């Protein structure tokens, strides 16, 4: 399953430059980073959160862990938890499970971007598959997605 037509159309209609990088099959964001020879700090993994019954995308760096306390605070102390696969699978029919790109507007979901990803000029994330990533400028990503930027992650112990 290559980059979905929906995502490709979204990027092309907005005249955004991007690259698709192919890699060996990888199931974790850290494996993806290794496969494309970049630091995990530059790879955004997309975590789906059930926030008060509504699905939300949170993009955090590959080596970090989602901090639900921080997410809850950012959302106004709404009940928030990691979404189960069966709760979000159908929202991304054009993506392999776990390989959704953080383009919430395409899927009707808000996107929250961890501030630590703002340290790099480019952002890299899964491109609907476990064998491709999409690389684009961070400024283009911000313009297209309009994510809520905040501190949503922590370094694992």
Helices and strands as residue ranges (DSSP letters): H 5-13, E 18-22, H 29-35, G 40-42, E 43-51, E 54-61, E 64-66, H 68-74, E 80-82, H 85-88, G 89-92, H 104-107, E 110-114, G 115-119, E 122-126, E 132-137, H 138-145, E 148-150, E 153-155
